[in-house]
């Protein structure tokens, strides 16, 4: 009867077979009251006891016209507490049974939707916890980086605010992209926007489409912010005619390599410092961690140059 209405039916023969089929978490369990032996009651009870919190398997029992309904229902309520039980008298009308089974299957489907929703919620909580920990670690690292290079409280506050802003923009870009990657061009635009005033673009950016993982994008944003801040204080952007070019390229041959270059021009004459400052040390450590190779930072008299290269596969998100 059920198969004729395109309802899949599997028949269990014996308690061992019943236990096996129950383990597959069927949509509905249908029994006659004659099949309710102690062994069957115990097998079903064991399965119900091991169900997940979201699960409530519907059970349909077909009663004979002369069966002791009250006693059977009482025994089943005791043997299988907290279950959704439905009872039909035989002979049952086709439309009545089919409608009952379909309603039970729909309820079961909704239970599984709840299960999937719970699973997604758990996964989202784990991911949120992971991301919050990463963000806090990044903030702590930025704080230490800023503290070590600070010479005044005002300078510390300004640098710390700027670095947090760079971090915030990259995380926002990844979020709005609805994924785990962000492009180099987007990182550059977000980082350099505060330095582009009145339509005058003194920071030129160019390069092919390259995607970065969230971690690589955050690292690049902080490095570009560091370079831009230095250029504003001491380099090309400290003078009206100065300009900065940030460009990147990817080799066509395997293994593919990403190269990024920062070039300043038109600023005051550059002198190599007697010792590396914290900003320089950070750039070297961060870019090496991102690309796997030490960057070249050249204090050329015509303008600071920074070139960093490494395997494209390290930054993630690229085919």
Secondary structure, DSSP 8 states (H G I E B T S, - for coil): --GGGT-------SHHHHHHHHTT--SEEEEEGGG--HHHHHHHHHHHHT--TT---EEEEEE-TTS-HHHHHHHHHHHSTT--EEEEESS--HHHHHHHHHHHHHHHHHHHHHHHHHHHHHHHHHHHHHHHHHHHHHHHHHHHHHHHH-SSHHHHHHHHHHHHHHHHHHHHHHHHTTSSEEEHHHHHHHHHGGG-BTTB--EEEE----EEEHHHHHHHHHHHHHHHHHHHHTSGGGSTT-EEEEEEEE-SSSS-EEEEEEEEESSS-----SS--HHHHHHHHHHHHHHSS--EEEEETTEEEEEEEEEGGGT----
